[in-house]
Amino acid sequence: MAQKVSLDFLKETITSKRRRLELLKQKEAMYGFLETPTHILIDIENLEKEIEADEAALRQLQASATDAPGPAGAVKWLPIVFAVTGLVLLTALGIGLAQNGDNPPATAVITPLPNIGLNIVVAEFTPVTGAPLLNPDDGRNLRDTLVAAMEAALADLPEWAQPGKVRPIEAIPDFDPAAREAGAAQLARAHHAVIVLYGRIAPQANGVYLVYPEFYIAPNAQGFDYGAEIVGATQFGEPVQFLPPFNASERAGVNARLQARIEALQQVVRGLSDFGLQHDDAAYLAFNTALNRLRESSPDESGQEVIHLLLGAVKLREFRRFSGLSLDPNTPVDANLAEAARKQAALHFSDGLALNPGYARLNLGLGGIALAQAIQLIPADQPWPETIVSRLEDARYFYANALPAPDEQSPYGYVSAKAQFGVAQAQLGLYEYYQQQARQAEDPTASRQLARNAYTKAETGLQQVVSAYQEAGQPAQLLEIAGQAQALLGKLALLEARYLTAAGQTESAQSLFKQTLLACDAAYPLLESNEQDGSRLAVYYHAKCLDWQAEAYLRGQPPNPTEAAGACATAVPLGLNSGVLRAEELTCSYLQLIGDEAK
């Protein structure tokens, strides 16, 4: 069926595709004399064709706009079929649909906001099912109040903060939390929004409503990079009272707490702008201001756990950066700053859990801290210390406490999948530790059994993460951890193959070497998609997977030195030139020795 496309939408689409094409060509150039992987060449070719088709459609639309009669400056809509992807018709949300007797429904097309800046869409608040509004305009009026507040918040942002636009939209139906969040996610994609504000409204006595405010944060939208702990939907505290109309004279009365919640939300938006653009100090200040505003107005402390999550997420990212775990070449490692950030992050996550023990995302944050501490304890070329076990067990405990996440805890935040990935990483670490113990012990039986138990749990957990990604329709929120999980399946198989080879169990080892090759082959498309979004972790795992495959090729029977050399020829420049790895961290640096053993 033909689709109606606006001039601005076509221009934004072409610009977006040109940016992606530029990234792909940079990657092609990075390989230098090496043969560029076939799928990159195919993506380049397909994008060039799509851009050519879109530009032709744009010329046709511009010509139509020029030739068509009508008011000055008006653009005539032209039905055309073209190569643009991602145009979402929100029929399931009841947006742009009308029935007129036997006539087919008229379909309105969403014209996205410019694909830059902190765009916000605010949905009309919808009545709780079975509870009609006292006045049909009350939900819309509440939305318009929020629109004005968000416009004021963005107006205060400096130009470098990319303030974006605010757009009012129709209501998201009052389905279950998962369906509401699915609607918010779809709206974010359709409108190029970073934040979607929405919620429910329920009539009470004496013309008063209870308002259930919610917001959705899109993953990696418009270049705003948020941690896995906070993307998705969040109910912003318990419901608050609302007495229409919302105006200054009412603020000291029934609407005081709602006013405070809106003012706190303004600070949250400012903080999200800074946090998404890596300005952590400014983000922390804004979130802290939001927390103080809530403390002044909410004696029951409702909503404060959400702010503690945001504050903890800022400090967790600082902890990772200053400890060198974020692979950020612009941030020098500083143990003192890392430890200070770690303590603040842990305090905020713990304070949030004290307020709301069921807020599963806070356990993700505490698990992330413990896992990062465990990684810090790993020595170079030495046996792991016993203290690492307690950190890994802490990580496993906190992540497991987020499993399963309660239904109201953002189904489209994929908290359970993220928690499962954390548990699996902790189990992988425990496997490596106990495997080392087994190699060093005179009687390896006990350590080997512990290693095998951890191996099974790690393998199952990583497979579940990849399956969750596939079964959920490959959502952007799970792309990064799905790629890493698939890569870690390759690492897990290789580590076990090494042990079995040394133990003389050659046949079982050979099967695992093949698993390494297959797992990493499956990981590359996921990792490369993430690399296009600027993920340095994706580059790290891409280079490491090639490195693991090179070893598997040489240790396999028969050895395949040609494939091993090809894998190393890509792994070394990818890892070293990007700065995510040092030469001593790549097995490829020592593969001649491994090759001699394999022969």
N, C-alpha and C positions, 0 to 999 in steps of 0.2 A: 504494500500500500504506500502511496506517495506520502511524504511528510512535509509539513510546512516549516521552513527554516528562515530565521531572521538573519539580516545582514550582520548584526553584531555577533550573533552566535557563530556564524561561519568564520568570521575573522578571528574570534577567540580560539576556535577549533584548529584553524590553520596555524596560528601562533603556537598553540600547545604542541601540535605535531612537529613543527619545525624544531622546537626545543628538544623534543625526544630524539628527533633525527640527528641533531647536533651531538647529543650525548652518545648515541650509537656510533657516530663517525669518530668521536674522540676515542671511544673504546677500540675501534678498528685501527686507528693510528697508534694506540698504545701497544698493540701487538708487534708493530714494527715489521721486521723481516719475517716474523712468524706468520703462519697461515691463520687468518681470522676464522674463528668457528663458523660453520655453515649457517647456523640459526641466526647469527648476528647479520650476516650478509643478506639473508632472506628478509629479516625485519627491516633492514635499510631499504631494500628494494620495494617491499610492500608499502612502507611509509612514503617513499617518493611517489609511488603510484597514487596513494590516497591523497597526498597533498596536491598533486596535479589535478585529480578529479575534483577536489574541493575548490581549488582556485578557478577551475572552469565553471563550477556551480556559482561561485561568488561573482564572476564576471556576468553570468547570465542574470543573476539576481539584481546586480547593479544596473544592468541595461534595462531590466523590467521596471526598476524603481525610477529610472530617468524617463522612460517612455510612457509610463502609465499615467492616465488622467487622475486627478484627485487634488486634494489640498496641497499647498506648497510644502515641500519637505516630507510628504507622506511616502511611505514605502509600501508598495503593493506586494502582498504575499503571493508567492509563486510555488505551486506544488512541484517539487523535484525529488528525485531519488538520488542520493549521493553517498559518499564513503564515510561520512561522519559516524562515529560510534559513541554510545553513551547518552543518546537522547532518550530521556525517561518519560513515559506517559504514565501519570500516576492514577490510572483508572481504579486501582484497588483502594485508593484513598478518597475516591469520590471527587477528585479535583478535575475541573474542566469537563464534566459530563452532564448532558442534559437529554432527557427523553421527550419526544414530541410525537405522540401517537405512534404511527407505524414508521415514522422516519428514523433513519439510523442516528445514533447518538452523535452530537457535535463534539469533536475532540479539540480541546485547546492545547497548544504546545507551550511548554515552559521555556521561556527565554532565560538562560542562566545569567547570573551575575558575572561580571568580569572575573576571569579565573586568576585573580591576584588579590591579596589582602585578606584581612580577617572578616570575611563575610558572615553575617548573622541572619538567619530567618526566624521569625517569631510566628508560631501558629496560633490561631484562635483557640482559646481554652474550650474544651469540649465537655458537655455534661457527663457525669458519671452515669453509666447505663441504668435506665429506668428512673432517672431523676431529672425531669425537664427543668429548664431554667425558669426563674420567676419572670425574667424579661429576656426575650431571645437575643438582645444586644449585649447582655452582660459579659458573655465570654469574649465577644469581639472588643468590648471596651477595655477589658483587662489586658487583652493582647496589645491594643493600641497604647496603653500605659507603659507596657514593657518596651514597645518599639521606641517610644520617646526616650525612655531611660537608656536603652542601648545606643541610640543615636548620640545622646549626651556623653556616654562613656567613650564611644569611638572618636567623638569630636575632641576629646581631651588628649588623644594619643598624638604623639609627634609623627611627622610624615614618614620617618624611617621605620616606624612601627607598623606600617602598612594597614591603616585602620579599616579599609574595606567599606562595605555597604550593609545597610539593614533593610530587610524586606518583610512586610507582613504577608502571611499566607493563610489559607483556609485551615480548618481544624483537622487534627489527626484523630480518627475515630477512637472511642473508648473501648478498645479490645483489651486483651490481656497484655501484661508488660512486654512480652516478646514481640507481639504484633505492633504495639505502639513504637517500640524501638526500631523495628524493621521499617516502619513508616518514616521515622526520623532519619534513619540512614539513607533511605531512598530519596528523601527530600534534600538531604545534604549533597548527595551526588548530582541531583537534577539542577539544583540552584548554585552549585559551586560554593557551598557554605561550609565554614569551619565549625560553626556552632548552630545548633537548632534548639530554640526555646519553645517549650510546649507544656501542656499539663491538663489536669482535669479540674472540674469545678462542681461542687455538690451543694444544693440548697439546704439550708437549715431553717430554724425558726426566725421570725422577725426580720425577714428580708436579708439575712446574713448567709454567706456562702463559706464553705471550706474549700480552700485552694490547694491543690497538690502540684507544686511546681516541679518540673523536670527539665533537664537539659542533656543534649547529646553532643559529644565532641568527636568529630570525624578524624580518622587516622591519616596523618601525612597529607592533609588537604592544603593546597596552595603553598606547600613548603613549610608549613607549621609542624614542627616535629615534637610530638608528645610521647611520653613514656607509656609502656603497655599498661601501667597501673591505672591510668585515668581516662583513656579513650573509651567511647561507648556512652551509654545512658546512665544518668544518675538522678534519683529523686532528691531534690534539694531540701532535705529535712522533712519533718512532719508537716501535715497540712496546717495552714494559717487562715485566720478569719479575713473575710473581705466583705465590706458593706458598700455597694455602689451608691453614688458615684465615687470614684477614687479622686479626691482632690485635697488641697492643702488643709482645709478645715477639718477633715476627717483624720488627719495623720496622728493627732494626739489621742484619738479614740480607738475605735475598733480596728482601724487599718494600720495601726502603728507597727505591729510586727510584720505585716506584709510590706510596709514601706521599708523597714529595716532589711528584710530579705531581698528586696529589689536593689537597695543601695549596696548590700553585700555582693549581689550578683554583678553589679557594675564593676566593682573591684575585681571580682573573679575574671571578668572579660578582659580588663586591663592586664591582669596577671597572666592570663592565657596568651595574650598577644606577646608579652615579653618572654614567657616561657617557651613558646613555640619558635621564637627567633633567637633562642639561646642567651637571653639577657636574664640570667638567673637571679642576680641581686635585685633587680627591679621587680621581677615576678614575685619573689619572696616578700618584698615590701607590700605589694598590692594584696597578695593573699592574706598577709598578716593584718592588713587594714580591714579586709572583709571579715576576718575572724573576730577582731575587736568590735566591729559593728554588730555582729550577731550576739556577742557576749553582752553588749549593752541592752539588747532588746529581747533576748530569749532566755528567760529564767530556767527553762527546761533544757537548754543547751542544744536544742534541735537544729540540725544542719551543720553543726560545728565539725562533725566527723568528716564531712565532705571537704571542708577547708583544711583539716589536718592531713587528709590524703594529698591534697595539692601541695601543701607545704613540705610534706615528707618526700613527695616526688621530686621537688626542686633539689632538696638536699641529697637525695639518693643519686641523682644525676651528677651533682658536684662530687660526691664521694667516688663515683666511678671515674669521673674525669681526673681528679687529683691523684687517684691511685693508679692511673694509666690503663684502666680496663675499658675505657670508651674508645681507645685507639685514636684519640684526638691529638694530632701532631702539634697543635697550637697551644696545648696546655701542659706545662711542665709538671712532672710528678712531684707532689709535695705531701709527705706523710702526715705532717701536722694538720694541714688544711683538710686532707682526706679524713682523718680521724675526727676532726671537729664536725665536718659535714655528716659523717656516719652517726655520730651521737645525736645530732639534731634530727636527722631522718628517723632514727629509731624512736626518739621521744615523741615525734608527731604521730607516727603510725601507732604507737602504743597508746597515746592519749586518745586517738580516734577510736581504737578498739574498746577502751574503757567506756566511752560514750555510747558506742553501738557495737557490741560483740559480734553481731551478724553481718557487719560490713566487710565482705570477703576481700575486697580489693586491698584493704589494709594489710591483710596477711600476705598478699603478693609483695607488698613493699618490704615487709620484714623478712620474707624469704629471699628477696633480692639482695638485701644487706648481708644475710648470712652466707649466701652463695658467693658473693663478691669477696667476703672475708676469707672463705675457703680457698678461692683462687689466688688471693694474695699470699697465702701460706705455702703455695707450691714452689719448691726450690728448683733451681736449674740443675739438671744432671745429678740429682741426689735423691735418695729415698724420701718419701713424703713423711713429715713428722706426724706423730699420733694425734696432736692437737687438731689436725685438719678434720678428723673424724667427727669431733663434737660440732664443728661448724657445719659440716655436711648434714649431720643429723638435725641440727637446728633448721637448716634450709628445708630439709624434707618435712619436718614437723609443721613449719609455717605454711608451706605450699599445700600440704595435705589438709590443713585447716580451711583452705578455700575450696575444698572438694567435698561434696558438690556445692557449688555456689547456690544460695537460695534463689528462688525464681525471680524475686524482685531485684536481684543484684545484676541487672544489665545482661540479659541473655545475649545481646549483640555486642557486649563488651568481651564476650568469650572468656570470662574469668576462669571457668573450669578448664578450658584448653590451655590457658596460660599457666594455671596452677599445675596441671599435669606435666607441662614442659619443665617447670621448675623441679618437680619431684623426680622426673626422669634424669635431669642433669645431676641432681644430688646423688641418685643411685649410680650413675655413670662414674662420678667421683669416688664413691665408696667401692665400686668394682675395681677401679685402678689402684686404690690403696690396698685392698685385700689381695689383689693379684701380686703386687710387689711383696707383700708379706709372705705369700705362698712361695715365691721364687727364692726368698732368703731363708725360709725355715727348713730345718732338718726334716721335720714331718709336716708337709704342707697341707694335710687333710683338712684341718679346721679352717684355715684361711682360704683354702680353695673352695670349700663349701660356702663360706660367706661371700666370696667373689662370685660364685655361680648364682647365688640367690640375687645379688645385686644386679648381675648381668641380665637375668631374666626380667627383673622389674624395670630396668632401664630400657631394654629392648621393647617390652610391651608398651611402656609409657611413650616412647618416641614414636612408635607405630601408631598409637592412638592420637597423637598430635597431628600427624600427617593425615590420618583418616578424618579427623575432625575438620581439618581444612578442606578436604575434598567434599565431605558430606554437607558442609555448610555453604557450598557453592563458591569456594575459593575466595573468601572475603579478604579485603586488603589488610584488615587487622591481624589476620593470622598468617599472612604471606611470609613475614620475616621469620617467625618461629618455626613455620612449617619447613622452610628451606634449611634452617639450622638443624632441625630435628632429623631431616633426611640425611644431611651430611654426617651428623653424629652417629647415625646407624652404620655408616661406612666406617667411622673410626672405631666403634664398638666391635664390629666384626674383625677389623684388623688387629686390635689388641688381643682378642681371644685367639686369633690365628697365630700370632707370634708365640703365645704361651703354648699352644698345642704343638707347634713346630718344634719348640725346644724340648717338649715332653715326648717327642717321637710319634705323635698322633697325626701323621702326615695327611691321611685321607680327609679327616675332619677339618684340618687346617686349610686344605685346598678349597673345600667348599666355602669356607669363610672368606678366603681371599676373593673368590668370585662374588660373594655378597658385597664386599667393599666396592668392587667395580660397579656393580649394579646400583647400589645405594647412592654413590656419588653421581653416576650418570643421571639418576632421577632428581638429584638435588640441584644440578646446574641450572635448569630453566627457572626454578624458583629463586635461586640466589641472584641470577642475572637480572631478573625483573626487579629485585630489591636494590641491586647496584644502581639501576637507573634512577632510583629515588635518593641516591647518595649514601646508602648504608655502608659504612666501613666494615662493620661486622660481616656483611654479606661478602665483601671482597676477601676478608680474612678466611672465611669458611670455604670460599671458592678456591683460593690458593691452597689451603690445607687439604681439601678433598683431592685436588690434582696430585698433591704430594703423597697422600695415602695411596692413591691409585698407582702411582709410580712404583711404590714398594710392593704392592700387591702383584703388579705385572712381573716384577723381577723374582718374587718368591713363588709365583705360581709355577705349575708344572704343565707343560714346559715353560721356562722363563721367556718373557717377551721383552727383550731390551729395547726394541724399536719403539713399542708403545710407551715404555717407561721413559725413554728419552723425550718423546713427544710431550708426555704429561709434565715432565720437569721443565721442558723448554717454555711451557706456558706458566707453570706455577711460580718459577723464580722471578721473572719480570713482573708478574701480576702482584706477587707478595711484596717484593722489594721496592719496586717503583712507586707503589701506592703508599709505602711506609707502614703497612700494617704488620709486617713480619721482618725479622732479621734473618740473615743467612743461617745462623746456627739453629734457628727454629724450624728449618726445613730439612726433612730427611734427604731431599734431593742433593743437599750439600755433601752427603756421605754415601751416596748410592753406589759408588764403585765397589765399596766394601761389601754392601749387601748383594750386589750383583755377583761378586766372586763367590760368596757363600751359596747363592742360589744355584750356581753352576756346579 
